[in-house]
Amino acid sequence: MALSLHSAIRKTWKTLSSIKTGVVLIILVVIFAIAGTIILQRPLTDPDEMTRAYSPAMLRFLDATGLTDVYHAHWFVALMLLVSLSIIAASVQRFPNAWRYFARPYKSPEEGFRRVLPIQAHLAITDEEQGLGAAERAFRHMHLKSERIVRPDRFSLFAERNRISEMAVYIVHASLLLFFLGYFVVDAFYGWRGFLMLSPGMASNQVEMKSGEIRSLPFSIRCDGSGEETYTDGTPKRWWSKLAVVDNGQEISRKEIVVNDPLVYHGVRFYQASFGRTGKLDRLVLNAIPRSGTGQAQEISLGPNQIVSLDADTKVQVAEFIPDFVVQGGHVYARSNDVVNPAVRLIVTSEKTNKVVNFWLPEIPGVAENASSPYNFEPKDLKTGVFTGLEVSHEPGQWAVWAGVILMAIGLTFVFYVVHVRFWVVPVQDASGNLALWIGGSANRNRDAFEQTFKRFVEQVEKELKPKFEEAAEKPAASLPKTTTAGR
């Protein structure tokens, strides 16, 4: 039993640490991430838009499988945990060898290594010190720091650049783990998203969650203004809101937010999500004209519950505002909250006669008493109330997400642009017993470019080997040393 359990654990570990497993899991993550981009997601999408986009059966299926909230679905979080475990297993499996390679570089190549190294060259020399000295000067010319390796039977040189590049893959692995930890684990379990609707002048700390419950914030958000800019055809171009943070009765900060530029306070983000009209009256501007013809017309501005004196005897106020009216059975009803067919009922009161007149704009036959009013009213401007919809989110894992993004940028820079190059120079005896300088090199990537660098280094060594008086007498053209690329 113990043996079978040990065998099962070993097989599971081997499967998790497999490159194939990691690739398959990452492909699945990409597929579901694409699905989360294509399929409308809750709670960002209005419920009415969801019902218009999908049939009832399809919407039930998408909700049941979590495809309408992919990034917070338990199965997606589990998939990300599997990817993380696979990355950890693959790293643990391969890291010891990589660390030994990084911490203890191979500096003194044995004969077997020299024989099979793909990129190498041989230069004839008369003295070991002459050859090593020429190679050291060539390294300095290429801005490489060389190291003399002392062995009982020989001396050799070793030089390298960008050894850290060998660890770049583990930097990328660490960045992925940080990203997954922040976005798919911490935010999924401890983060939340909700919605807050405010009208100008209104403050609230009550956030409505996707589940319908209310979350209270330890501070309030006040809306000091909101509006929209439109294109010439009337379609929305830009929504904006002027928000202020009120904490313990003190205004802490304020900011005008637009889409993708949120207000952030104590880790809570307030995004501009929507904008609309409440269907309630905000301000009505009228011309009041006396019917007697003795007075002058005057412009008045009325708001909800506001009474304005027209003269010493007459007052007017707004009694009712209907954004979209319809008349049925001698009564006026609201058909919708959309401001498409508005009607206003004014109450005109005469203090002397104690007479109250219902004045309708527009005049509604059978209902309005406009002819009995001492004033006639002409509408000039109508402003209705607006609201701003704020998406509110708390994402405590964002520090890990951004740390992962920065670390990944560093890791990918090393992976694609930083090459670990190594050079070895060893005095040897060739097959004829003559003394030669064996030069070898390797690069962990971009081998074609490294071969050109290696040739330039060999040329420089050859140049350093020539005595000054011979160099002056020699023709400019010089043949390249023979370079072998075994195994290509």
C-alpha positions as CSV (number, residue, x, y, z in Angstrom):
1,M,0.0,0.0,0.0
2,A,2.8,2.4,1.0
3,L,4.6,1.5,-2.2
4,S,1.6,2.1,-4.5
5,L,1.0,5.5,-2.7
6,H,4.6,6.4,-3.2
7,S,4.4,5.4,-6.9
8,A,1.2,7.4,-7.4
9,I,2.8,10.5,-5.8
10,R,5.9,10.0,-8.1
11,K,3.7,9.7,-11.2
12,T,1.7,12.8,-10.2
13,W,4.9,14.8,-9.6
14,K,6.4,13.6,-12.9
15,T,3.2,14.6,-14.8
16,L,3.0,18.0,-13.1
17,S,6.7,18.7,-13.8
18,S,6.4,17.7,-17.5
19,I,6.7,20.5,-20.1
20,K,3.8,18.9,-22.0
21,T,1.5,19.3,-19.0
22,G,2.5,22.9,-18.5
23,V,1.9,23.7,-22.2
24,V,-1.5,22.0,-22.2
25,L,-2.6,23.8,-19.1
26,I,-1.5,27.2,-20.4
27,I,-3.3,26.5,-23.7
28,L,-6.5,25.8,-21.6
29,V,-6.0,29.1,-19.7
30,V,-5.6,31.0,-23.0
31,I,-8.8,29.4,-24.4
32,F,-10.9,30.3,-21.4
33,A,-9.4,33.8,-21.2
34,I,-10.5,34.3,-24.8
35,A,-13.9,33.0,-23.9
36,G,-14.1,35.5,-21.0
37,T,-13.3,38.3,-23.5
38,I,-15.9,37.2,-26.1
39,I,-18.7,36.2,-23.8
40,L,-20.4,39.1,-22.0
41,Q,-19.3,39.1,-18.3
42,R,-21.3,39.8,-15.2
43,P,-21.5,42.2,-13.3
44,L,-19.9,44.6,-15.9
45,T,-22.7,44.0,-18.4
46,D,-26.2,45.3,-17.8
47,P,-28.7,42.4,-17.1
48,D,-31.0,43.6,-19.9
49,E,-28.2,43.5,-22.4
50,M,-27.4,40.0,-21.3
51,T,-31.0,38.9,-22.0
52,R,-30.9,40.6,-25.4
53,A,-27.7,39.0,-26.4
54,Y,-28.5,35.3,-25.4
55,S,-31.5,33.1,-25.4
56,P,-32.9,32.1,-21.9
57,A,-31.6,28.5,-22.3
58,M,-28.1,29.7,-23.4
59,L,-27.9,32.3,-20.6
60,R,-28.8,29.6,-18.0
61,F,-26.1,27.4,-19.4
62,L,-23.5,30.1,-19.4
63,D,-24.4,31.1,-15.8
64,A,-24.4,27.5,-14.6
65,T,-20.9,26.9,-16.1
66,G,-19.5,30.2,-14.8
67,L,-18.7,31.4,-18.4
68,T,-20.5,34.7,-17.6
69,D,-17.9,35.4,-14.9
70,V,-14.9,33.4,-16.0
71,Y,-12.2,35.0,-14.0
72,H,-14.0,34.5,-10.7
73,A,-15.3,31.0,-11.4
74,H,-14.0,28.3,-9.0
75,W,-13.0,26.0,-11.8
76,F,-10.9,28.7,-13.4
77,V,-9.2,29.5,-10.1
78,A,-8.6,25.7,-9.8
79,L,-7.1,25.7,-13.3
80,M,-4.8,28.5,-12.4
81,L,-3.7,26.7,-9.2
82,L,-2.8,23.7,-11.4
83,V,-0.8,25.9,-13.7
84,S,1.0,27.3,-10.7
85,L,1.7,23.8,-9.3
86,S,3.0,22.7,-12.7
87,I,5.4,25.7,-12.9
88,I,6.6,25.1,-9.4
89,A,7.1,21.3,-10.1
90,A,9.0,22.0,-13.3
91,S,11.2,24.6,-11.6
92,V,11.9,22.4,-8.6
93,Q,12.8,19.5,-10.9
94,R,15.2,21.5,-13.0
95,F,16.5,24.2,-10.8
96,P,19.3,22.2,-8.9
97,N,21.1,21.4,-12.2
98,A,20.6,25.0,-13.4
99,W,21.9,26.4,-10.1
100,R,25.0,24.2,-10.2
101,Y,25.6,25.3,-13.8
102,F,25.1,29.0,-12.7
103,A,27.1,28.8,-9.4
104,R,29.9,26.6,-10.6
105,P,30.6,27.4,-14.3
106,Y,32.7,24.9,-16.3
107,K,36.0,26.8,-16.6
108,S,38.6,24.2,-17.5
109,P,37.5,22.1,-20.5
110,E,38.6,18.4,-20.6
111,E,39.7,16.7,-23.8
112,G,36.3,15.1,-24.4
113,F,34.6,18.4,-24.1
114,R,37.0,20.1,-26.4
115,R,36.6,17.4,-29.0
116,V,32.8,17.7,-29.4
117,L,32.3,21.5,-28.8
118,P,30.6,22.7,-32.0
119,I,32.4,26.1,-32.3
120,Q,36.2,25.9,-32.0
121,A,39.4,26.9,-33.7
122,H,43.2,26.0,-33.5
123,L,46.1,28.5,-33.9
124,A,49.7,27.5,-34.1
125,I,51.9,29.0,-31.3
126,T,55.5,28.6,-30.3
127,D,55.1,29.2,-26.6
128,E,52.2,28.7,-24.1
129,E,52.7,32.0,-22.4
130,Q,52.9,33.7,-25.8
131,G,49.5,32.2,-26.7
132,L,47.8,32.9,-23.4
133,G,49.1,36.5,-23.4
134,A,47.8,37.1,-26.9
135,A,44.4,35.7,-25.9
136,E,44.2,37.9,-22.8
137,R,44.9,41.0,-24.9
138,A,42.2,39.9,-27.3
139,F,39.7,39.5,-24.5
140,R,40.5,43.0,-23.3
141,H,40.0,44.3,-26.8
142,M,36.5,42.8,-26.8
143,H,35.8,44.1,-23.3
144,L,35.7,40.7,-21.7
145,K,37.3,40.0,-18.4
146,S,39.4,36.8,-18.6
147,E,40.4,34.4,-15.8
148,R,43.5,32.3,-15.6
149,I,42.7,28.7,-14.6
150,V,45.6,26.9,-13.0
151,R,45.6,23.1,-13.2
152,P,48.5,20.7,-12.3
153,D,49.1,19.8,-15.9
154,R,48.3,23.1,-17.7
155,F,47.1,26.7,-17.7
156,S,44.1,27.9,-19.5
157,L,41.8,31.0,-19.9
158,F,38.1,31.4,-19.3
159,A,35.9,34.4,-20.0
160,E,32.1,34.8,-20.1
161,R,29.4,37.4,-20.2
162,N,25.8,37.5,-19.0
163,R,25.7,34.3,-16.9
164,I,22.5,35.6,-15.3
165,S,20.8,34.8,-18.6
166,E,20.8,31.1,-17.7
167,M,18.4,31.9,-14.8
168,A,16.0,34.0,-17.0
169,V,13.5,31.2,-17.4
170,Y,13.1,31.0,-13.6
171,I,12.6,34.8,-13.4
172,V,9.7,34.3,-15.9
173,H,8.4,31.4,-13.8
174,A,8.4,33.6,-10.7
175,S,6.7,36.4,-12.5
176,L,3.9,34.0,-13.6
177,L,3.4,32.7,-10.1
178,L,3.2,36.3,-8.7
179,F,0.7,37.2,-11.4
180,F,-1.5,34.1,-10.7
181,L,-1.2,34.6,-7.0
182,G,-2.4,38.2,-7.1
183,Y,-5.0,38.1,-9.8
184,F,-6.5,34.6,-9.6
185,V,-6.0,33.7,-6.0
186,V,-5.9,36.8,-3.7
187,D,-8.3,38.8,-5.8
188,A,-10.6,35.8,-6.4
189,F,-11.0,35.0,-2.7
190,Y,-10.5,38.3,-1.0
191,G,-11.4,40.9,-3.7
192,W,-14.9,42.1,-4.5
193,R,-16.7,44.2,-7.1
194,G,-19.9,46.1,-6.8
195,F,-21.9,49.1,-8.1
196,L,-22.7,52.5,-6.8
197,M,-25.1,55.0,-8.3
198,L,-24.9,58.7,-7.4
199,S,-26.6,61.9,-8.5
200,P,-24.8,65.3,-8.3
201,G,-24.8,66.5,-4.7
202,M,-25.4,63.0,-3.3
203,A,-22.9,61.1,-1.1
204,S,-23.0,57.4,-0.2
205,N,-20.9,54.6,1.3
206,Q,-23.3,51.8,0.3
207,V,-22.0,49.5,-2.5
208,E,-24.4,47.0,-4.1
209,M,-22.7,43.7,-4.7
210,K,-23.3,41.3,-7.6
211,S,-25.2,39.0,-5.1
212,G,-27.5,41.8,-4.1
213,E,-26.1,42.3,-0.7
214,I,-24.9,45.8,0.4
215,R,-21.3,46.4,1.5
216,S,-20.6,49.5,3.6
217,L,-17.4,51.4,3.1
218,P,-15.6,53.1,6.0
219,F,-15.8,56.4,4.0
220,S,-18.2,58.1,1.6
221,I,-18.0,59.1,-2.0
222,R,-19.7,62.4,-3.0
223,C,-20.6,63.3,-6.6
224,D,-20.1,67.0,-7.3
225,G,-21.0,66.8,-10.9
226,S,-21.5,64.4,-13.8
227,G,-22.0,64.6,-17.6
228,E,-21.4,63.3,-21.0
229,E,-19.9,64.5,-24.3
230,T,-21.4,63.2,-27.5
231,Y,-20.5,62.9,-31.1
232,T,-22.4,64.9,-33.8
233,D,-24.8,61.9,-34.3
234,G,-25.7,61.9,-30.6
235,T,-23.7,58.7,-29.6
236,P,-21.8,59.0,-26.3
237,K,-18.2,60.1,-26.7
238,R,-17.1,60.6,-23.1
239,W,-18.6,60.2,-19.6
240,W,-17.1,62.0,-16.6
241,S,-17.8,62.5,-12.9
242,K,-16.4,64.8,-10.3
243,L,-15.9,62.8,-7.2
244,A,-14.8,63.7,-3.6
245,V,-13.8,61.3,-0.8
246,V,-15.3,62.2,2.6
247,D,-13.7,60.4,5.5
248,N,-14.7,61.1,9.1
249,G,-16.6,64.2,7.9
250,Q,-13.5,65.6,6.2
251,E,-13.0,66.0,2.5
252,I,-9.8,64.0,1.8
253,S,-9.4,64.2,-2.0
254,R,-11.3,64.9,-5.2
255,K,-10.8,63.9,-8.8
256,E,-12.6,64.0,-12.1
257,I,-12.8,60.4,-13.4
258,V,-13.4,59.1,-16.9
259,V,-13.5,55.6,-18.2
260,N,-10.2,53.7,-17.4
261,D,-9.0,56.5,-15.1
262,P,-10.4,55.7,-11.7
263,L,-10.3,57.3,-8.3
264,V,-8.4,55.2,-5.8
265,Y,-8.6,55.5,-2.0
266,H,-7.4,52.9,0.5
267,G,-7.2,50.2,-2.1
268,V,-10.8,50.8,-3.4
269,R,-11.2,51.8,-7.0
270,F,-14.1,53.8,-8.4
271,Y,-14.5,53.5,-12.2
272,Q,-16.8,55.4,-14.5
273,A,-19.1,52.7,-15.7
274,S,-22.3,54.4,-16.9
275,F,-24.3,57.6,-17.2
276,G,-28.0,58.4,-17.5
277,R,-31.0,60.5,-16.6
278,T,-33.1,59.9,-13.6
279,G,-36.4,61.1,-15.2
280,K,-36.8,63.6,-12.4
281,L,-37.0,67.3,-12.7
282,D,-33.9,69.3,-11.8
283,R,-34.6,72.8,-13.2
284,L,-37.5,74.4,-15.2
285,V,-37.0,77.8,-16.8
286,L,-40.3,79.7,-17.8
287,N,-41.5,83.0,-19.1
288,A,-44.4,84.2,-16.9
289,I,-46.7,86.6,-18.8
290,P,-49.6,88.4,-17.0
291,R,-52.9,87.8,-18.7
292,S,-54.1,91.3,-17.7
293,G,-51.6,92.8,-20.1
294,T,-50.6,95.4,-17.5
295,G,-47.4,93.8,-16.2
296,Q,-44.3,92.7,-17.9
297,A,-43.2,89.2,-18.7
298,Q,-40.6,87.8,-16.3
299,E,-38.3,84.8,-16.5
300,I,-38.5,82.4,-13.6
301,S,-36.6,79.3,-12.6
302,L,-38.3,76.5,-10.7
303,G,-36.9,73.5,-9.0
304,P,-38.5,70.7,-7.0
305,N,-40.4,72.0,-4.0
306,Q,-39.5,75.6,-4.9
307,I,-42.1,78.3,-4.7
308,V,-41.6,81.5,-6.7
309,S,-43.6,84.8,-6.2
310,L,-44.8,86.3,-9.4
311,D,-46.4,89.3,-7.7
312,A,-47.6,90.3,-4.3
313,D,-50.7,88.1,-4.7
314,T,-49.6,85.2,-6.9
315,K,-47.2,82.3,-6.4
316,V,-46.3,79.3,-8.5
317,Q,-44.6,76.0,-7.9
318,V,-44.0,72.7,-9.7
319,A,-46.5,70.1,-8.5
320,E,-45.7,67.2,-10.8
321,F,-43.2,66.3,-13.5
322,I,-44.0,63.4,-15.9
323,P,-41.1,62.5,-18.2
324,D,-43.2,60.5,-20.7
325,F,-47.0,61.2,-20.2
326,V,-50.1,59.6,-21.6
327,V,-53.7,60.5,-20.9
328,Q,-56.3,57.8,-20.2
329,G,-59.8,58.2,-18.8
330,G,-59.2,61.9,-18.0
331,H,-56.1,61.2,-15.9
332,V,-52.4,61.7,-16.7
333,Y,-50.0,58.8,-16.3
334,A,-46.3,58.2,-16.7
335,R,-45.6,55.7,-19.5
336,S,-41.9,55.4,-18.8
337,N,-39.0,57.2,-17.0
338,D,-37.4,58.2,-20.3
339,V,-37.6,62.0,-21.0
340,V,-39.2,61.7,-24.4
341,N,-42.7,63.3,-24.0
342,P,-42.5,65.4,-20.8
343,A,-45.4,67.2,-19.0
344,V,-45.3,69.6,-16.1
345,R,-48.2,70.5,-13.7
346,L,-47.8,73.9,-12.1
347,I,-49.9,75.1,-9.2
348,V,-50.7,78.8,-9.4
349,T,-52.0,80.2,-6.1
350,S,-53.8,83.5,-5.5
351,E,-53.6,84.5,-1.8
352,K,-56.5,87.1,-2.0
353,T,-59.0,84.7,-3.5
354,N,-57.4,81.6,-2.2
355,K,-57.8,80.1,-5.7
356,V,-55.6,77.2,-6.8
357,V,-55.2,76.6,-10.6
358,N,-53.6,73.5,-12.2
359,F,-51.6,74.8,-15.1
360,W,-50.3,72.0,-17.5
361,L,-47.4,72.3,-19.9
362,P,-48.4,71.3,-22.5
363,E,-52.0,72.1,-22.1
364,I,-54.0,68.9,-21.8
365,P,-57.7,69.2,-22.7
366,G,-60.1,68.1,-20.0
367,V,-57.4,68.2,-17.4
368,A,-55.7,71.6,-17.6
369,E,-57.1,74.8,-16.0
370,N,-54.7,77.0,-17.9
371,A,-57.4,79.6,-18.9
372,S,-58.2,80.3,-15.2
373,S,-54.6,81.2,-14.4
374,P,-53.7,84.9,-14.0
375,Y,-50.4,84.1,-15.8
376,N,-49.6,82.3,-18.9
377,F,-46.3,80.3,-18.9
378,E,-44.0,79.6,-21.8
379,P,-41.3,77.0,-21.3
380,K,-37.7,78.0,-22.2
381,D,-35.5,75.3,-20.8
382,L,-35.9,71.9,-19.0
383,K,-33.2,70.1,-17.2
384,T,-33.7,66.7,-15.7
385,G,-31.6,64.9,-13.1
386,V,-28.7,62.7,-14.1
387,F,-26.9,59.9,-12.4
388,T,-23.5,58.4,-12.7
389,G,-22.9,54.7,-12.4
390,L,-19.6,53.7,-10.6
391,E,-18.1,50.3,-10.7
392,V,-16.4,49.8,-7.3
393,S,-13.7,47.2,-6.8
394,H,-11.3,46.1,-4.1
395,E,-8.3,44.1,-5.5
396,P,-5.8,43.4,-2.7
397,G,-3.7,41.3,-5.0
398,Q,-2.8,44.1,-7.4
399,W,0.7,44.5,-5.8
400,A,1.5,40.9,-6.7
401,V,0.1,41.4,-10.2
402,W,2.2,44.5,-10.9
403,A,5.3,42.9,-9.3
404,G,4.7,39.9,-11.7
405,V,4.3,42.2,-14.7
406,I,7.6,44.0,-13.9
407,L,9.4,40.8,-13.1
408,M,8.2,39.2,-16.4
409,A,9.4,42.2,-18.4
410,I,12.8,41.8,-16.8
411,G,12.8,38.0,-17.4
412,L,11.7,38.2,-21.0
413,T,14.3,40.9,-21.7
414,F,17.0,38.5,-20.5
415,V,15.4,35.6,-22.4
416,F,15.3,37.3,-25.7
417,Y,18.0,40.0,-25.6
418,V,20.7,38.9,-23.1
419,V,22.9,36.0,-24.3
420,H,25.3,34.0,-22.1
421,V,28.5,33.6,-24.0
422,R,31.6,31.6,-22.9
423,F,35.1,31.4,-24.2
424,W,37.9,28.9,-23.4
425,V,41.5,29.1,-24.4
426,V,43.8,26.1,-23.8
427,P,47.4,25.5,-25.1
428,V,47.4,21.9,-26.5
429,Q,49.5,19.6,-28.7
430,D,48.0,18.8,-32.1
431,A,48.1,15.4,-33.7
432,S,51.6,16.1,-35.1
433,G,52.9,17.0,-31.6
434,N,53.1,20.7,-32.4
435,L,52.0,23.3,-29.8
436,A,48.6,25.0,-30.7
437,L,46.2,27.3,-29.0
438,W,42.7,25.7,-28.8
439,I,39.9,28.3,-28.7
440,G,36.3,27.2,-28.0
441,G,33.1,29.1,-27.5
442,S,29.4,28.6,-26.8
443,A,26.2,30.7,-26.5
444,N,22.9,29.7,-25.0
445,R,21.0,31.2,-27.9
446,N,21.4,33.1,-31.1
447,R,24.2,30.9,-32.3
448,D,24.6,32.4,-35.7
449,A,25.4,35.8,-34.3
450,F,27.8,34.3,-31.8
451,E,29.7,32.5,-34.6
452,Q,30.5,35.9,-36.1
453,T,31.7,37.2,-32.6
454,F,33.8,34.1,-32.2
455,K,35.5,34.6,-35.6
456,R,36.3,38.2,-34.7
457,F,37.8,37.0,-31.4
458,V,40.0,34.4,-33.2
459,E,41.1,37.1,-35.7
460,Q,42.1,39.3,-32.8
461,V,44.1,36.5,-31.2
462,E,45.9,35.8,-34.4
463,K,46.7,39.5,-34.7
464,E,48.0,39.6,-31.2
465,L,50.2,36.6,-31.9
466,K,52.1,38.2,-34.7
467,P,55.4,40.0,-33.7
468,K,55.3,43.8,-34.4
469,F,58.0,43.7,-37.0
470,E,56.2,41.0,-39.0
471,E,52.9,42.8,-38.6
472,A,54.3,45.9,-40.2
473,A,55.7,44.0,-43.2
474,E,52.7,41.8,-43.7
475,K,50.1,42.5,-46.4
476,P,46.7,43.8,-45.1
477,A,44.8,40.7,-46.2
478,A,45.1,37.8,-43.9
479,S,43.4,34.4,-44.0
480,L,41.0,33.4,-41.3
481,P,42.0,30.5,-39.1
482,K,40.1,27.3,-39.7
483,T,37.0,27.2,-37.6
484,T,35.1,24.0,-37.2
485,T,31.4,23.8,-36.4
486,A,31.0,20.1,-35.5
487,G,27.5,18.7,-35.4
488,R,26.0,21.4,-37.7
